[in-house]
Structures are given as structure tokens and as C-alpha cells.
Amino acid sequence: MSRQRKRKPKFHVGGLPPSQVQGDTSVHFLTSGRNTSSRLLNLAPTAATRVQATEDLAEWMPFLDLADEELAAIALTISSEPQPLEDDQHAGKRKRTASDDPMALWRPMMRAYLDELIRGETLGRHGTRPSCAACGESLGEGSNSRAFRCTECGPSIHCEECLRSRHEQLPLHSPQVWTDFWRKSTLFSRSGLGMVYQLGHHGFPCPYPESRVRTLVVIDVGGIFKVDVRFCACSASLRHKHMHLSQLLDNAWYPATTMEPATCATFRVLDLFRTLKVVGNMNAHDFVGSLERMTNATFTEQVPDRYKAFGRMSRQYDFLLRAKRAGRGHAKEGLADIPAGGLAVHCWACPDPNRNLPEGWDTVDKSKSYLYSLMLALDANFRLKNRIRGNERNDPSLGSGLGYFVELNQYKEHLRHYVAEEDVSTCIAFAALMQKETRLTTGLRVSGVGGCVCARHGLVRPLGLGDLQKGERYANMDWIFLNAVGGAGLKRLVVSYDIACQWQQHIRERAKKLHDQELVTTQLDDYTLQFALPVWHAVAHESSCQAANSLTHAVGVGRTDGEGIERTWAILNPIAFSTKEMGEGNRHDTIEDKVDHVNFEKNVKQGRDDYYFGFTKLITNDAGDTLARKMIIALAERDQQVREFNQVDDSLEPSLREEWQLKVDAWNADKTCPNPYLSDAKHAGPSEAQILADLKKSELEQLRSGRGSELGAGRTTAAAFIKGALQLEDQQRRIRFEASGTMTLTAERSSQLDELRVAVLKKLRTLETHQMVFMPGVEELRSAEEEKRDADLPPPPAETTKLWLPSDLSVEQREGYLQARIGGDRSPTPTRATHLIDTRNANAVGQSSSTRFGTLIGRVGDQARRQANKYREARLALLRLKGPEFAPQFRELRDEDLRVHVESESDAKARAALGKLGSTRRARNEPSVTKKMLPVSWIWFAGGEADKEELHDSVRVQWTKSRARHDRWIEEVHLLREEMRRVIKSVEVVQREWKEREQLRDDVDEELAAGLTAYAKRQAYIYRGVEEAFRASWGTSGVAAIRAAAVVEPLTTMTSVGED
């Protein structure tokens, strides 16, 4: 298949014309061969894009032209985890080739690979007459020159003179000398080639170096080296303010001490370790141990032990990088006057009046004010423990209160005067509430960490972390929460917390007390507060508590699930293995560096993420992916929920709809009003004894109906004949149901069924007699059917004997029977089964209790299925009489419509997918979502017999929940569009800040001023690229965006990349 080059993009990137866009075009050839799919990669505009003004962003509306059908199809494929395509599971669309299994192709080649590895242990392809690759000097036997090679430079062989010349500025390379085998040598040491590395001149000779040669231990990615160096002592050294320290740092070597440094680590190895630490949770002990083994795996020579020195250098270097990225190097006050939380990475998508909100945001209509609410999530993590160490020295954090942990001294002072609050619970014995004063803390300085993150994006708030000493006490969580809110400057806060029902009760009083004592600056009286329970933590609470505090019912939060903090904990938890034994300050610095990385990645992944389709991970360089994929899911689910709600809402009388809506509005305005999401019944559900009594009564009535019939009552009228025939049909149906059950029949039950069969056969004879009067001619039909039956076969059993019901049964009678059966299908039976399941899950302990509940649930389910079978057979009879077009209101009844399973929201799967996007780890104990989620069944809104009050109330609750899903998904779409605008505006502000920092300091020398300017320009350039990538992803048409976020057809392995 030939490669193709695309010269022009299909859409303008970031608003630029094609002539101003440079980049690679990735062309995917579809297996059908009909066309190709291409996208731009590695975009590099030739001219800087003008930063768009706030007024332009106010009118910017991404994703407006999406087609419903394509959108829904793409939304189903979006996931944060690998999802195999169903087609690939059964029959692949392309022919599999040998290249699909590279390991199988490699196995026969193992010996060849091994031989080539061993060949590298000699002179290789140079044979017996090696020569220098640089000067050509012969290095074979009889020559006075030795052969050298450098493992860093490649396999080429050099003479000693050329090796020295090539490595004058490469002191950390590892040369080898040929002595019938390759033996390790050194360049800059007395035991090796004796070279001395000159510092201070970047490769130029020093006219007056120090006479003293010093041996430094230098840690690099290739190992731990001993290097002989000379410091500069000429007049040029005067420009180094701190002499030797400055010369080492100027050479990208970080000194371990400030006085007479003897150990250094290269910036390269410090950068590598930080990346491994924040991404792979590597600890310093294992990292340094790996370098030691790379230096000498046999330990036959002493390798300098620099574990403690490296940990100290890494900690200092990481903190300086955070300060550098926060712009503190450009501030005149430097590190001396950093504001609280000044080193933290802020969320780009959360509302911030100083960075990303439009003018007049605080005066918008109340219906739109939710767009500018700050949504926070609180929780405690008891995995991030820290042990007490007896030999620990005082070593505070390098930036206490400057990043994510609250300022430690003030925090401890607050806790020292804390008086334990009274343990009051109006909900349940929730684990966190019960353990807040009793959790085991023996031998621990810290039992865990309390945290506050933005609920929608999972970024840790500045000053949003604090150590817990003894469980999850209010004193700890109050302090963390108030510091995390800080001076948000907004009007409304939404707070998700798994014990919010208890914690919120006196939070305003506790906060006011702390503010009056001048311990915190946050005043909660400045905010409208809304508290809620996270979605899958709420199930641990009572049903009334769930309905009152669930995020599902909260107005103005979209489809936020409040579980983002759990996913953040899942990312942070692996680092607990190394921080558990650290000192207090080192632990804080290590966790903050990890959080700093997590926050930054979550920010850039608001616009970019790696996603999966089929078995292939497609990594895109385009930004804008996480929010874009959330938008696709939200748009598709919004349309689905709007359709479902309209279907439900249209079946209601206007007066009833108005009554129910007023009830919802009243509760939204005042939570003391009756909760519309709860039934108005006096109790949550019938007891086990009540359900059992109702079952016995129903079964007794059915049993009695099997002993008598309208057909045997004296003079029979036509109405009595029809009613009796239907009763007989019902008895047959019951026997079939009992006989076909999965449970083995006992002898007693089998005998009872035989008695029922005898009763049915007796009634059948009576029916045949009356049919001769009311249905002349049916005897001939029965006789003809009997003649066709094989005489050798036994007669059909009573339950399958054909009744020959009257075909002239009136349509009105059939309709009435169907209406009655709908009322039976939606009777309290399904609801009671659901209630029993909930009760069993909450209370059943042990095999005996579980078995009792299981038996009762089975009986309730059997009763519901019998009602369903009555409806199905009556509907088929009506269809035979009048055809499928006659009564469309009588739909096909599926098992799912009975809703005998535990109730779940119809949008649960979409909500779970929305929450997990942008997260690299699944939250611990996060419940899975069933693959098939169903909307509200149609039987709850079809007409029927006079509904009982309980049924009417159930319909109202279902309508209210459907209305809530409808409203929340509409809010979610608006929130995502607003967040996209805020992200771009935030990145614009970051660019402007770095532009202003270019000339911020006038108290520095020329070299430092040039460095400050260069770094500011580089940062502005990086963030300009981020903004352009966001705009390229979100500024295209909606159809192009979803096609860029998904692959409709499987792609072949051939990919063409050409420069545009």
C-alpha cells in the first residue's frame, strides 16, 4: 500500500489559515480501502497567534453541530480503560498475519540475537586489524597504541589520543580498553587516563586555574563516578558570587553541601529521578542502589555510598524547580515573601475571579449563577501514614504552607487547643464518624491525610492537605476546608463529603469561631453553601439522608459525582510506601512534589489524554481531549434523558404535572419541605412479616380459585362463560409456571400440582359443554385437531390442552383485561422485591438469614412474573383479533420492565464514564456499573385500573427522578462549555504573567537578567503551544471533533507521516 502526503489541513488550526500551519499529517488507511482518515500532529505555527480577548471567548461555543446518531455511537466507545470491540471478539474485519504476533516471529531468531550480543564482546567487525575511527592509526598486535571504545559514544574504536580529544568535555562517559577483552577504564581519575576536568569556562581553557586537583563524586544516569577537577581561579571567577558552588551549578552539577562540596548530582539524574518518583513512585534508596549496581555489579570495588546525600540534593532540587515554575525566581522578594499556597498549581477549569471569569459574572441571572460555583470534595486518606522515629532531627518542610499542606505550626497550635466535639449522629453509625476519635494510632505520628480537591477535575486545592493525628476529626477537616477555600471570591460553594450530613450541621459556627480568633481568613457567611454526599458513598446512609443530600438531586452541579478525590487518592497512595518512614518535613515535600505533578497533568489533560479504541492505544498529540470526550458523553446522554423525560412527562395530566413540579420547586427552595424524591408513605417499606402475610393471602386466593369456577354455577350466562374461560386459562398458566420452575419440586408440591391438573380437566369438560351453546362449530374444530394428533402419543397434559377460547370475545373485554393486567404488573410487588433486596444487603448476616431473604425474594419475583405472563397472553390474543396497529398503548412487556432488580439510575454508566475520564487510576473500592442501564419502564405511566395511593406516589417519585436527570445533564453540557472557556482564558493569563516577568527584576547582573528573560519567554512559548492545541481541538466543528476522538473502522498498521 502506497504512502500519501496531505498538503493542506481539512480545517483551520486555532483559527490560522493553512499557510501559517506546519506539522505532520498522520494518514490512516482504512481496511475497506475506500478512503483514509488523517489528522495533524506536532503542530508548529510559523507565526505566534494573537491571544484572544475575553470578549471573543464570551461568544465562543464549542461543539454546536453534532449529529445525534453519530454522537451517541461515539459516546458509547469512550472509556478511560482498554475496551475490546465486540466485532473483534467474534470475527475480525481483517485477515490476521504473522506480524500480529511479534514474539512468535522472534522465538526462532533467539540464537541469532544471542550470537550478535556475544559478538559485541570482541573487536566486532574490525577483525584482527583494528584501527582508530578518527585518525586511522593501526591498533592491532604489534602497535604501541591501545584500542579504546566508549559505551556512551557507540561501538567505534579509537586510539588513546583521539579518545582524550573527544572526551575533554565529557567527564562522565565510561570508556573501555581492549586487553584481549574489554575492561572498564576511567578518563578523569589518577587510576585511569589521568585527565583533569576544568570548571568555570564551559570548555575553554582557564588562564589561571587552581593548582589543587580535587576529586569529586558525581552521580549521573550512568552510575556513580569519581572525577578529578580543577576550579577556576582567574578573574572570570569573580563573576561567580558563590565561587565553587556557582561553578558547579554553572556546569549543571548540583552540590550536596554548601561548604567544600565533595559530592554532586547532575541535573540530568535529578530530573530523571523526579520523573520516576512522581510517575513511577520510585524511592531514593532503590534508585541509588540501581546506580551503584550499574557502577559495579559485583561490588569488588568500593562504590561511594551517597544515598543520604542524593536524597538531600533531590529534595532541594525539586523544591527549587517548583519555585522556578511558580515564577519566584523573577520576583524581587524571591523566596522570602511567598503568599500562602503560592507554589501550588491551580485548576484551570475551576472558576477564579482573578483569572478566568467574564465581567459581570456576579450579576448574572439566578438561573445561570451555578456556572460560577466552586465545587469541592473533602475526604480523608488513612493510607498516607507516617511513623514516629526516635532518632529523628528537626527538619521542617522547605515550604510549609506554600504549596498544598497547610502551614504546620499554625495547624498544630490550633489542634493543641482543640476540644473534642460531641459525637452526634442523626443518620447512621458511619465508619468515618465512629472512628474519628478511636482509630488506632499506636506508633504513628500521622494516621492519614485529610484533603480537599476540586470535585469536577480532581486537582488538589492550594493548602488543601493536612495531617490527621487521630482519625477524621472535625477540627482537622474544618481547618483544611477553610484554608482550601481561602479567598475564593465566589458566591456559591458546593461541598461533597462522605459525612456531610453530620459535618455540615455546625460548620458555620465552628468557622466563625476560628475567624474570630484570627486563625483563618475565610468567612463562610460570604458564601451560599450547599453540602452533598458523593454518589457511591451515599449508599451507606439512610434512604432519607441519601435523598436529602445526594449530588444526584442537587441543583446546579451537573452530573458531578463527588468521587474525584477518591481517584486522586488512588494516584497518591503508592507513594505511601516511601513516605511512611520519612521525617515530617521530607514527607511533606515529597507528597507536595507528587501532587504538583498530578495537578499539572490534570490541567493539561483537560485538553489532552491518551485514549483506547479496540485493542490499540492511540496516543494523540492533539490537546483538548478529556473535556472534549466528557462533552461528547454529556451531549449524547442529555439527548437521551430529554427523550426519556418527555416520554414520561407527556403521559401526565397538566394539573398533576404542575402539582408535582411545585413540590420539587418548594423543596429546592427550602429543604425543610417534604422531599419529592421520597415516597409520601408513612414508612420506608413494608416489613418482612407484612410481605410474607400478603403473599400467603394472594396464594390462598389463587388456590381457592383452582377449586371452583364460574362455569359450574347453575345457569350460565355469556358473561359468566367468558369469565370462567379466562379463569381456566389462568389456572393453566399457573401450572405451567410452577412445573417449569428451576427449583426441584418436593413430593408434597408435586401432589398439589396433580390435584390442580385434575381440577382443570374437570372444568375443561364443563367448558366444552358450554362451548356447544355459546360457540357452535367449535366441536368440529376440536375433532379435526384431535384427528391430526398421533394416536400413539399420550394426551396433552391439562396445562397445555387447547381451550379454543371464543374468537368473538369482544375487543373491549380484551382491552379491559389488559388494563387490569398492567395494574397488576406495576403493583407494589416489584417495589417490594427491590425493598427486600435492599433490606437483605443492609441487614442479612449469616447463611440462615440470607437464605430466608432469598426464598422470600424468589416468591415475590414469581408473583410478579405470573402477572406478566397474564398480560403477555392477553396481548397476543388481542393482536390476533385486531392486529398490531389497533392498540399501540399495549406494548411488549419485557422482563426488564418489571424492575424486580435493585433500582439504579438509567444514566449511571454515562455518569461513571464521565467521572473516570482524565484519571489514570481507578479509585479503591469503586463499585462497578452494570453494562445495561434502563430508563423508567413504560408500565409506570400507562393507564390502568384505579391506582392505589402507594402506586400513585411511586409514579411521582419516578417522574421526579427522571426530571432531575433531565435537568442535571442539561447543566452538565453548559458547565463543560463554560469550563472549556475558562481553561483557555486561564492559559492566556499564564502567558501574560510570564510575559510581564521578562523585565520584572532590575537588581541583577547581565547574565542573570538574560536567563530570567529567556526562561520567561520559554514558558510563555510552552503555554502558547498548549493554548493553540486546545483551540485546535475545541475550535473545530463538532463532527470533526468526535471523529478525531474515535475510530469508526479498525486501522491497518501502516501509517504515513508527512510534513504539511
HELIX and SHEET records of a PDB file:
HELIX    1   1 PRO A   18  GLN A   20  5                                   3    
HELIX    2   2 THR A   54  ALA A   58  1                                   5    
HELIX    3   3 ASP A   68  THR A   77  1                                  10    
HELIX    4   4 GLU A   86  HIS A   90  1                                   5    
HELIX    5   5 ALA A   98  ASP A  100  5                                   3    
HELIX    6   6 PRO A  102  TRP A  106  1                                   5    
HELIX    7   7 ARG A  107  MET A  109  5                                   3    
HELIX    8   8 MET A  110  ARG A  119  1                                  10    
HELIX    9   9 GLY A  124  HIS A  126  5                                   3    
HELIX   10  10 GLU A  160  ARG A  166  1                                   7    
HELIX   11  11 SER A  235  ARG A  239  5                                   5    
HELIX   12  12 HIS A  244  ASP A  250  1                                   7    
HELIX   13  13 PHE A  267  GLY A  280  1                                  14    
HELIX   14  14 ALA A  284  THR A  295  1                                  12    
HELIX   15  15 TYR A  307  ARG A  325  1                                  19    
HELIX   16  16 ARG A  328  HIS A  330  5                                   3    
HELIX   17  17 TRP A  361  THR A  363  5                                   3    
HELIX   18  18 LYS A  366  TYR A  372  5                                   7    
HELIX   19  19 LEU A  408  ARG A  416  1                                   9    
HELIX   20  20 ALA A  431  GLN A  435  1                                   5    
HELIX   21  21 TYR A  474  VAL A  485  1                                  12    
HELIX   22  22 ALA A  500  TRP A  503  1                                   4    
HELIX   23  23 GLN A  504  HIS A  506  5                                   3    
HELIX   24  24 ILE A  507  ASP A  516  1                                  10    
HELIX   25  25 LEU A  524  ASP A  526  5                                   3    
HELIX   26  26 ALA A  538  ALA A  540  5                                   3    
HELIX   27  27 SER A  543  ASN A  549  1                                   7    
HELIX   28  28 GLY A  564  LEU A  572  1                                   9    
HELIX   29  29 ASN A  573  ILE A  575  5                                   3    
HELIX   30  30 ALA A  576  THR A  579  1                                   4    
HELIX   31  31 GLU A  584  VAL A  604  1                                  21    
HELIX   32  32 ASP A  625  ASP A  649  1                                  25    
HELIX   33  33 PRO A  654  ALA A  669  1                                  16    
HELIX   34  34 GLU A  688  SER A  705  1                                  18    
HELIX   35  35 GLU A  710  GLY A  712  5                                   3    
HELIX   36  36 ALA A  718  ALA A  739  1                                  22    
HELIX   37  37 ALA A  747  PHE A  774  1                                  28    
HELIX   38  38 VAL A  778  LYS A  788  1                                  11    
HELIX   39  39 ALA A  798  THR A  800  5                                   3    
HELIX   40  40 VAL A  811  ASP A  825  1                                  15    
HELIX   41  41 PRO A  828  ASN A  843  1                                  16    
HELIX   42  42 GLN A  847  LYS A  882  1                                  36    
HELIX   43  43 ASP A  895  LEU A  898  5                                   4    
HELIX   44  44 ALA A  908  LYS A  916  1                                   9    
HELIX   45  45 TRP A  938  TRP A  940  5                                   3    
HELIX   46  46 GLU A  949  ARG A  997  1                                  49    
HELIX   47  47 GLU A 1006  TRP A 1034  1                                  29    
HELIX   48  48 GLY A 1038  ALA A 1044  1                                   7    
SHEET    1   A 3 THR A  36  LEU A  41  0                                        
SHEET    2   A 3 ASP A  24  LEU A  30 -1                                        
SHEET    3   A 3 LEU A1051  GLU A1059 -1                                        
SHEET    1   B 4 GLY A 154  HIS A 158  0                                        
SHEET    2   B 4 PHE A 148  CYS A 150 -1                                        
SHEET    3   B 4 PRO A 175  TRP A 178 -1                                        
SHEET    4   B 4 TRP A 182  LYS A 184 -1                                        
SHEET    1   C 5 TYR A 197  GLN A 198  0                                        
SHEET    2   C 5 GLY A 223  ARG A 230  1                                        
SHEET    3   C 5 ARG A 214  ASP A 220 -1                                        
SHEET    4   C 5 THR A 263  THR A 266  1                                        
SHEET    5   C 5 TRP A 253  PRO A 255 -1                                        
SHEET    1   D 5 VAL A 460  LEU A 468  0                                        
SHEET    2   D 5 GLY A 448  CYS A 454 -1                                        
SHEET    3   D 5 LEU A 374  ASN A 381 -1                                        
SHEET    4   D 5 ARG A 492  TYR A 497  1                                        
SHEET    5   D 5 THR A 528  ALA A 532  1                                        
SHEET    1   E 2 ASN A 386  ARG A 387  0                                        
SHEET    2   E 2 LEU A 444  VAL A 446 -1                                        
SHEET    1   F 2 TYR A 611  PHE A 613  0                                        
SHEET    2   F 2 THR A 616  LEU A 618 -1                                        
END                                                                             
